[in-house]
Amino acid sequence: MNDRIIQLTYEHEQPQRLDKILVDEMPEYSRSRLQKLIKEGHVTVDGVIASKSGQKIDGMSQIVVEIPPPQPSTLIPEDIPLDMVFENNDLMVVNKPAGMVVHPSAGHQSGTLVHAALAHTKDIEGVGGVQRPGVVHRLDKDTSGLILLAKNDAAHHWLQDQFSSRQVEKTYLALVDGAPPTPRGRVEAAIGRDPADRKHMAVVPPTKGRSAVSEYTTVREYVDYTLLEVHPITGRTHQIRLHLAFLDCPIVGDSVYGRRHASLNMKRQFLHAARLQIRLPGEADLSEFEAPLPRDLSEILENLDPTGELE
């Protein structure tokens, strides 16, 4: 039995793509979700199953959209404690610990943030995908800090729209080997698959990858190290790690893109998602969330010899 059926009457002088009409009329759903519904035969136009997302609709048409119930998840909730920074009926903001994978993937079928979130609330089940319920954005396994999980499709769409339109301000703290060429700066370097190792990413020529932009500011200088605030403007895989390595100041402890043997006694890279500014569903003003530097990273800084600090 279907969860609900939505009937639309469309009338316009100019032909419009079917998926565009549905996005305008059903803003609580993402374009990709609506395109999938069309592909799977859940949308009819004047009683005929829609042929494709780009089907042009002209004149007056009756559009019917069947929203199937969420597919039952095969994921088993796991009672793993979560450091909850904020929660309401639409979303959760979690301070993810280093070492925790965000969602199930090859080699990580249990113990993920998603497994923990499902135990915390069943609201996220089926939101945004069966294997990645609630996931709006991601953090690397060994990166700690703030991450959002949506509890319903409307919130998922609202939040993803802000990420895709670059309205979210993310601030990371990174300790790097050496120092960047200037105390503050902007990196524009495309990112794509590493041609020498397809499991990793790399800075590549613009024609071989996707554009990527990061901005950084020096927080404090140490002997042989620099603490940076980094603001990724885009959200490419491993972007901050790659861009800092590109500046010849890789993140301390990053064995993939930095030094093979860490210059400090660390079990992971020194990268922490410290602040996040975003508009919550239905709100006009930005909300800001913060996660303090975890103990394993703050202890590293306490044992370093500072050479100066920028105000």
C-alpha positions as CSV (number, residue, x, y, z in Angstrom):
1,M,0.0,0.0,0.0
2,N,1.4,3.4,-1.0
3,D,2.2,6.0,1.7
4,R,0.4,8.7,-0.2
5,I,-0.8,9.8,-3.7
6,I,-0.2,13.4,-4.9
7,Q,-2.4,14.8,-7.7
8,L,-1.3,17.9,-9.5
9,T,-3.0,19.9,-12.3
10,Y,-0.4,21.6,-14.5
11,E,-1.2,24.4,-17.0
12,H,1.4,26.5,-18.7
13,E,1.8,28.1,-22.1
14,Q,5.5,27.0,-22.4
15,P,6.6,23.4,-22.3
16,Q,8.4,22.4,-19.1
17,R,10.4,19.3,-18.1
18,L,8.4,16.9,-15.9
19,D,11.1,16.8,-13.2
20,K,11.3,20.6,-13.1
21,I,7.5,20.8,-12.6
22,L,7.6,18.3,-9.7
23,V,10.6,20.1,-8.0
24,D,8.6,23.4,-8.1
25,E,5.3,21.7,-6.9
26,M,6.9,19.4,-4.3
27,P,9.8,21.3,-2.8
28,E,10.0,18.9,0.2
29,Y,11.5,16.3,-2.2
30,S,14.9,16.5,-3.8
31,R,15.2,16.5,-7.6
32,S,17.1,13.2,-7.5
33,R,14.4,11.6,-5.4
34,L,11.7,12.8,-7.8
35,Q,13.7,11.6,-10.8
36,K,14.0,8.2,-9.3
37,L,10.2,8.1,-8.7
38,I,9.8,8.9,-12.4
39,K,12.3,6.2,-13.5
40,E,10.6,3.6,-11.3
41,G,7.2,4.3,-12.8
42,H,5.6,6.1,-9.9
43,V,4.5,9.1,-11.9
44,T,1.7,9.3,-14.5
45,V,0.8,12.1,-16.9
46,D,-2.8,12.1,-18.0
47,G,-3.1,8.4,-16.9
48,V,0.0,7.3,-18.8
49,I,3.2,6.3,-17.0
50,A,5.8,9.0,-17.5
51,S,8.6,8.0,-20.0
52,K,11.5,10.0,-18.5
53,S,12.4,12.9,-16.3
54,G,13.0,15.2,-19.2
55,Q,9.5,14.6,-20.7
56,K,8.0,17.9,-21.8
57,I,4.6,18.8,-20.4
58,D,2.5,21.3,-22.4
59,G,-0.9,22.7,-21.9
60,M,-3.1,21.3,-19.2
61,S,-2.1,18.0,-17.7
62,Q,-3.0,15.8,-14.8
63,I,0.1,14.5,-13.0
64,V,-0.2,11.8,-10.3
65,V,2.8,11.0,-8.1
66,E,2.7,7.9,-5.9
67,I,5.1,8.1,-3.0
68,P,5.9,4.5,-1.9
69,P,6.6,3.8,1.7
70,P,10.2,3.7,2.8
71,Q,12.0,0.4,1.9
72,P,12.6,-1.6,5.0
73,S,16.2,-1.2,6.1
74,T,18.4,-4.2,6.6
75,L,20.6,-2.1,8.9
76,I,20.5,-3.2,12.5
77,P,20.5,-0.4,15.1
78,E,23.4,-0.4,17.5
79,D,23.3,1.1,20.9
80,I,26.4,3.3,20.5
81,P,26.6,6.5,22.5
82,L,26.3,9.7,20.5
83,D,27.6,13.2,21.5
84,M,24.4,15.1,20.6
85,V,25.1,18.8,20.1
86,F,21.5,19.7,18.9
87,E,18.3,17.8,18.1
88,N,14.8,18.7,17.1
89,N,12.0,17.0,15.0
90,D,13.9,17.7,11.8
91,L,17.5,16.9,12.4
92,M,20.4,15.9,14.6
93,V,23.8,17.6,15.0
94,V,26.3,15.1,16.2
95,N,29.9,15.6,17.3
96,K,31.4,12.5,15.6
97,P,34.4,10.9,17.2
98,A,37.5,10.0,15.1
99,G,37.5,6.4,14.1
100,M,33.7,6.2,13.4
101,V,32.6,5.7,9.8
102,V,29.5,7.8,8.8
103,H,27.6,5.1,6.9
104,P,28.0,1.4,5.9
105,S,30.4,0.7,3.1
106,A,32.8,-2.1,2.0
107,G,34.6,-3.2,5.1
108,H,32.4,-1.2,7.5
109,Q,29.1,-3.0,7.9
110,S,28.6,-2.2,11.6
111,G,29.6,0.4,14.1
112,T,28.8,3.4,11.9
113,L,27.2,6.7,12.8
114,V,24.1,5.6,10.9
115,H,23.8,2.4,13.0
116,A,24.1,4.5,16.2
117,A,21.6,7.1,14.9
118,L,19.0,4.4,14.1
119,A,19.2,3.2,17.7
120,H,18.8,6.7,18.9
121,T,15.7,7.4,16.7
122,K,13.8,5.5,14.0
123,D,12.8,8.8,12.4
124,I,15.7,8.7,10.0
125,E,14.9,5.2,8.6
126,G,14.6,5.5,4.8
127,V,15.3,9.2,4.7
128,G,17.6,9.9,1.7
129,G,18.3,6.3,1.0
130,V,18.1,2.8,2.6
131,Q,21.9,2.4,3.2
132,R,22.6,6.0,4.1
133,P,19.5,7.1,6.0
134,G,19.6,10.7,7.2
135,V,23.0,11.4,5.8
136,V,23.3,15.0,4.4
137,H,27.1,15.3,4.2
138,R,30.1,13.2,5.3
139,L,33.3,13.3,7.3
140,D,36.2,11.1,6.8
141,K,36.5,8.2,9.3
142,D,39.5,9.8,11.1
143,T,38.1,13.3,11.1
144,S,36.2,14.3,14.2
145,G,33.5,17.0,14.6
146,L,30.1,18.2,13.6
147,I,27.9,16.3,11.2
148,L,24.2,16.7,10.4
149,L,21.6,13.9,10.0
150,A,18.1,14.7,8.7
151,K,15.0,13.0,10.2
152,N,12.6,13.5,7.3
153,D,12.6,14.0,3.6
154,A,11.7,17.7,3.8
155,A,14.6,18.4,6.1
156,H,16.9,16.3,4.0
157,H,16.0,18.3,0.9
158,W,16.2,21.7,2.8
159,L,19.7,20.9,4.2
160,Q,21.1,19.4,1.0
161,D,20.0,22.4,-1.0
162,Q,22.1,24.6,1.3
163,F,25.1,22.4,0.9
164,S,24.8,22.2,-2.9
165,S,24.3,26.0,-3.2
166,R,27.3,26.7,-0.9
167,Q,25.3,28.5,1.8
168,V,26.7,26.4,4.6
169,E,29.8,27.8,6.4
170,K,32.0,25.0,7.7
171,T,35.1,25.7,9.8
172,Y,37.8,23.0,10.4
173,L,40.9,23.1,12.6
174,A,43.9,21.5,11.0
175,L,47.5,21.2,12.3
176,V,49.9,21.1,9.4
177,D,53.6,20.2,9.0
178,G,55.5,23.4,8.3
179,A,53.5,26.5,7.2
180,P,51.5,27.6,4.2
181,P,53.1,30.2,1.9
182,T,51.1,33.0,3.4
183,P,49.3,33.4,6.7
184,R,46.0,33.4,5.0
185,G,44.9,32.5,1.5
186,R,42.7,30.7,-1.0
187,V,43.3,27.5,-2.8
188,E,41.6,26.8,-6.1
189,A,42.7,23.4,-7.4
190,A,40.5,20.8,-9.1
191,I,40.2,17.3,-7.5
192,G,39.6,14.0,-9.2
193,R,40.6,10.4,-8.9
194,D,44.3,9.7,-8.6
195,P,45.3,8.2,-12.0
196,A,48.0,6.2,-10.2
197,D,45.7,4.9,-7.5
198,R,42.0,4.9,-8.1
199,K,41.2,4.4,-4.4
200,H,42.6,7.9,-3.6
201,M,41.9,11.4,-4.8
202,A,44.4,13.9,-6.1
203,V,44.8,17.5,-7.3
204,V,44.4,17.2,-11.1
205,P,44.2,19.5,-14.1
206,P,40.8,21.3,-14.3
207,T,39.7,19.2,-17.3
208,K,40.3,16.0,-15.3
209,G,38.4,16.8,-12.1
210,R,35.9,18.9,-10.4
211,S,36.6,22.5,-9.3
212,A,37.5,22.8,-5.6
213,V,38.0,25.9,-3.4
214,S,39.3,26.2,0.1
215,E,40.2,29.3,2.2
216,Y,42.5,29.2,5.3
217,T,43.6,31.5,8.1
218,T,46.6,30.9,10.5
219,V,45.4,30.6,14.1
220,R,48.8,29.9,15.7
221,E,52.4,29.2,14.7
222,Y,54.5,26.6,16.4
223,V,58.0,25.4,15.9
224,D,57.7,23.2,12.7
225,Y,53.9,23.3,12.7
226,T,51.0,25.7,12.1
227,L,47.4,25.5,13.3
228,L,45.0,26.6,10.6
229,E,41.3,27.4,10.4
230,V,40.1,26.1,7.0
231,H,36.8,27.0,5.3
232,P,36.0,24.6,2.4
233,I,33.9,26.5,-0.1
234,T,33.2,23.4,-2.1
235,G,32.8,19.9,-0.7
236,R,34.9,17.5,-2.7
237,T,36.2,14.2,-1.2
238,H,39.3,14.7,0.9
239,Q,39.4,18.4,-0.2
240,I,41.0,20.0,2.8
241,R,43.6,17.2,3.1
242,L,44.5,17.5,-0.6
243,H,44.6,21.3,-0.7
244,L,46.9,21.6,2.3
245,A,49.2,18.9,0.9
246,F,49.1,20.9,-2.4
247,L,50.5,23.9,-0.5
248,D,53.3,21.7,0.8
249,C,52.0,21.8,4.4
250,P,50.1,18.5,4.7
251,I,48.0,17.7,7.8
252,V,49.9,16.1,10.6
253,G,49.1,12.4,10.8
254,D,47.7,12.1,7.3
255,S,49.5,9.0,6.1
256,V,47.7,9.1,2.7
257,Y,48.3,12.6,1.5
258,G,50.9,13.7,3.9
259,R,54.0,12.2,5.5
260,R,54.0,8.4,5.5
261,H,55.4,8.5,9.0
262,A,53.7,11.1,11.2
263,S,56.0,13.7,12.6
264,L,54.1,13.6,15.9
265,N,52.8,10.6,17.9
266,M,49.3,10.5,16.4
267,K,46.9,7.7,15.4
268,R,44.9,9.9,13.0
269,Q,45.1,13.1,11.1
270,F,44.8,16.4,13.0
271,L,41.5,17.5,11.4
272,H,38.4,18.6,13.3
273,A,35.1,20.0,12.1
274,A,34.8,22.7,14.7
275,R,32.0,25.0,13.6
276,L,29.0,24.8,11.3
277,Q,26.6,27.6,10.3
278,I,23.4,26.7,8.5
279,R,19.7,27.6,8.3
280,L,17.5,25.1,10.0
281,P,14.3,24.0,8.2
282,G,11.7,26.8,8.1
283,E,14.1,29.4,9.6
284,A,15.5,32.5,8.0
285,D,18.4,33.1,10.3
286,L,21.6,31.1,10.5
287,S,22.2,28.7,13.4
288,E,25.7,28.1,14.6
289,F,27.0,24.9,16.2
290,E,30.4,24.3,17.8
291,A,32.3,21.2,18.8
292,P,35.4,21.7,21.0
293,L,38.7,20.2,20.0
294,P,38.8,16.6,21.3
295,R,41.2,15.7,24.0
296,D,43.6,13.7,21.8
297,L,44.2,16.8,19.6
298,S,44.2,19.4,22.4
299,E,47.0,17.4,24.1
300,I,49.1,17.6,21.0
301,L,48.9,21.4,21.0
302,E,49.6,21.6,24.7
303,N,53.0,19.8,24.1
304,L,54.1,22.0,21.1
305,D,56.4,25.0,21.4
306,P,54.6,28.1,20.1
307,T,56.5,30.8,18.2
308,G,53.7,33.3,18.1
309,E,50.0,33.8,17.7
310,L,47.9,35.9,15.3
311,E,45.2,38.0,16.8
